[in-house]
Amino acid sequence: MKSIVVFCGSSEGTNSQYAEKAYQLGETFANKEIQLVYGGAKIGIMGKVAEGVLSNGGKAIGVIPQFLKKKEVVHESLTELIVTQNMHERKLKMHDLSDGILMLPGGFGTLEEFFEMLTWAQLGLHQYPIGILNINGFYDSLLKMMGDMVDEGFVKHEHINTILVDDNIEKLLEKMQKYQPLPTPKWINKEQL
């Protein structure tokens, strides 16, 4: 993996571990020469990941829609800042710039971005590894809910197993590096990938 999109909060949350681990993730990206693709802000744990990358000589690309550029505090020191027309274009651009997907703690927007990418994988539209850095058990309830979806017949077991989870950065990145994607569904035209 050369470039990973990170979805995470524009707030730092109530537990200082979130910001600390976000910075460490950025530092690890820089040390492993993995390019960060993210939402482009300098606030919240989004900003901490970017700070970790940039403070250690790495590359960080921010992708932000025009209307948020006016509201959020945009990071001024990024390797590159891409401004899109809307949220949909933003997600597509983030996807196109990456070969892996990673989620840290965050709110509704973080979940929305993550689940759209997860759905695209389920449909065979990409074959990127998808990871959750489960800092301080933040996503334990969500992981249980996804397990319930399998138990109740709404999600296939093989699709839930494509989500890679760990609370350790190095171990999670190793799982993502070794990821073997599911075969492309028969109904998907391979030219669409």
C-alpha positions as CSV (number, residue, x, y, z in Angstrom):
1,M,0.0,0.0,0.0
2,K,1.3,3.3,-1.1
3,S,-1.6,5.6,-0.2
4,I,-4.3,5.1,2.5
5,V,-7.5,7.2,3.0
6,V,-8.2,7.9,6.6
7,F,-11.7,8.6,7.8
8,C,-11.9,10.1,11.3
9,G,-13.3,12.9,13.5
10,S,-13.0,16.6,13.1
11,S,-13.2,16.7,16.9
12,E,-10.6,15.3,19.3
13,G,-13.2,13.5,21.4
14,T,-13.1,13.2,25.2
15,N,-10.3,10.7,25.5
16,S,-6.8,12.0,24.8
17,Q,-5.8,8.5,23.4
18,Y,-7.7,9.3,20.2
19,A,-5.5,12.3,19.3
20,E,-2.3,10.5,20.5
21,K,-2.9,7.4,18.4
22,A,-4.0,9.6,15.4
23,Y,-0.6,11.4,15.6
24,Q,1.2,8.1,15.9
25,L,-0.6,6.7,12.9
26,G,0.6,9.7,10.9
27,E,4.1,9.3,12.1
28,T,3.9,5.6,11.1
29,F,2.7,6.5,7.7
30,A,5.6,8.9,7.2
31,N,8.1,6.3,8.4
32,K,6.6,3.6,6.1
33,E,6.3,6.1,3.2
34,I,2.6,5.7,3.0
35,Q,0.8,8.8,1.7
36,L,-2.1,10.1,3.7
37,V,-5.4,11.0,2.0
38,Y,-7.9,12.6,4.3
39,G,-10.5,15.4,4.7
40,G,-8.1,18.3,4.6
41,A,-8.7,20.0,8.0
42,K,-6.2,20.9,10.7
43,I,-8.7,20.4,13.5
44,G,-9.7,17.3,15.5
45,I,-8.0,13.9,15.1
46,M,-8.0,14.6,11.3
47,G,-5.5,17.3,12.0
48,K,-3.5,15.1,14.4
49,V,-3.0,12.4,11.7
50,A,-1.9,15.1,9.2
51,E,0.4,16.6,11.8
52,G,2.0,13.2,12.5
53,V,2.6,12.7,8.8
54,L,3.9,16.2,8.0
55,S,6.1,16.5,11.1
56,N,7.9,13.4,10.1
57,G,8.6,14.2,6.4
58,G,5.6,12.3,4.9
59,K,3.0,13.3,2.3
60,A,-0.5,14.3,3.1
61,I,-3.2,15.1,0.6
62,G,-6.4,16.8,1.8
63,V,-9.7,16.6,-0.1
64,I,-12.4,19.0,0.9
65,P,-15.6,20.2,-0.7
66,Q,-15.9,23.9,-1.4
67,F,-18.7,24.5,1.1
68,L,-16.7,23.0,4.0
69,K,-13.5,24.9,3.0
70,K,-15.4,28.0,4.1
71,K,-16.6,26.5,7.4
72,E,-13.7,24.3,8.6
73,V,-10.2,25.3,9.4
74,V,-8.2,24.0,6.3
75,H,-4.7,22.7,6.9
76,E,-2.4,25.2,5.2
77,S,0.8,23.0,5.1
78,L,-0.4,19.9,3.2
79,T,1.5,18.4,0.4
80,E,-1.6,19.0,-1.7
81,L,-5.1,20.3,-1.1
82,I,-7.9,19.3,-3.6
83,V,-11.2,21.2,-3.5
84,T,-14.2,19.4,-4.8
85,Q,-17.7,20.6,-5.7
86,N,-19.5,18.3,-3.2
87,M,-19.3,15.4,-0.8
88,H,-19.9,12.8,-3.4
89,E,-17.0,14.1,-5.6
90,R,-14.9,14.2,-2.4
91,K,-15.4,10.5,-1.6
92,L,-14.7,9.4,-5.2
93,K,-11.5,11.5,-5.3
94,M,-10.4,10.1,-1.9
95,H,-11.0,6.6,-3.2
96,D,-9.2,7.2,-6.5
97,L,-6.1,8.5,-4.7
98,S,-5.9,5.5,-2.3
99,D,-5.2,1.8,-2.3
100,G,-6.4,1.2,1.3
101,I,-9.1,2.5,3.7
102,L,-8.7,3.1,7.4
103,M,-11.2,4.4,10.0
104,L,-10.4,6.0,13.4
105,P,-12.9,7.3,15.9
106,G,-15.3,9.9,14.6
107,G,-19.0,10.8,14.2
108,F,-21.7,10.5,11.7
109,G,-19.6,11.7,8.8
110,T,-16.8,9.2,9.6
111,L,-19.3,6.3,9.6
112,E,-21.0,7.5,6.4
113,E,-17.7,7.6,4.5
114,F,-16.5,4.3,5.9
115,F,-19.8,2.5,5.1
116,E,-20.0,3.8,1.6
117,M,-16.5,2.4,0.9
118,L,-17.4,-0.8,2.6
119,T,-20.5,-1.1,0.4
120,W,-18.4,-0.4,-2.7
121,A,-16.2,-3.3,-1.7
122,Q,-19.2,-5.6,-1.1
123,L,-20.4,-4.8,-4.6
124,G,-16.9,-5.5,-6.0
125,L,-16.3,-1.9,-7.1
126,H,-12.9,-2.0,-5.4
127,Q,-10.7,-4.5,-3.7
128,Y,-8.8,-2.3,-1.2
129,P,-8.1,-3.5,2.3
130,I,-10.5,-1.9,4.9
131,G,-9.2,-1.4,8.4
132,I,-10.6,-0.1,11.7
133,L,-8.1,1.2,14.3
134,N,-10.2,0.4,17.3
135,I,-8.7,2.8,19.8
136,N,-9.8,2.2,23.4
137,G,-12.5,-0.2,22.1
138,F,-14.3,2.8,20.5
139,Y,-15.9,0.6,17.8
140,D,-16.8,-2.4,19.9
141,S,-20.5,-1.7,19.9
142,L,-20.4,-1.1,16.1
143,L,-18.6,-4.4,15.5
144,K,-21.2,-6.2,17.6
145,M,-23.9,-4.6,15.6
146,M,-22.3,-5.7,12.3
147,G,-22.1,-9.2,13.8
148,D,-25.8,-9.0,14.5
149,M,-26.4,-8.1,10.9
150,V,-24.6,-11.3,9.9
151,D,-26.6,-13.4,12.5
152,E,-29.9,-11.9,11.3
153,G,-29.1,-12.6,7.6
154,F,-28.6,-9.1,6.3
155,V,-24.8,-9.3,5.7
156,K,-22.8,-12.3,4.5
157,H,-20.2,-13.7,6.8
158,E,-17.5,-13.4,4.1
159,H,-18.2,-9.7,3.8
160,I,-17.9,-9.0,7.5
161,N,-14.5,-10.8,7.4
162,T,-13.1,-8.3,4.9
163,I,-13.1,-5.7,7.7
164,L,-9.7,-5.8,9.4
165,V,-9.7,-4.6,13.1
166,D,-6.9,-4.0,15.6
167,D,-6.0,-1.5,18.3
168,N,-2.3,-1.7,17.4
169,I,-1.2,0.4,14.4
170,E,1.6,-1.9,13.2
171,K,-0.5,-5.0,13.5
172,L,-3.4,-3.4,11.6
173,L,-1.2,-2.1,8.8
174,E,0.4,-5.6,8.6
175,K,-3.1,-7.2,8.3
176,M,-4.0,-4.6,5.6
177,Q,-0.7,-5.3,3.7
178,K,-1.5,-9.1,3.7
179,Y,-5.2,-8.7,2.8
180,Q,-6.5,-11.0,0.1
181,P,-9.7,-9.6,-1.5
182,L,-12.8,-11.7,-2.2
183,P,-13.3,-12.7,-5.8
184,T,-15.2,-10.1,-7.9
185,P,-19.0,-11.0,-7.9
186,K,-20.1,-12.6,-11.2
187,W,-22.5,-9.7,-12.0
188,I,-19.8,-7.1,-11.9
189,N,-18.1,-6.2,-15.1
190,K,-14.4,-6.2,-14.4
191,E,-14.0,-3.0,-16.6
192,Q,-16.0,-1.2,-13.9
193,L,-13.3,-1.7,-11.3
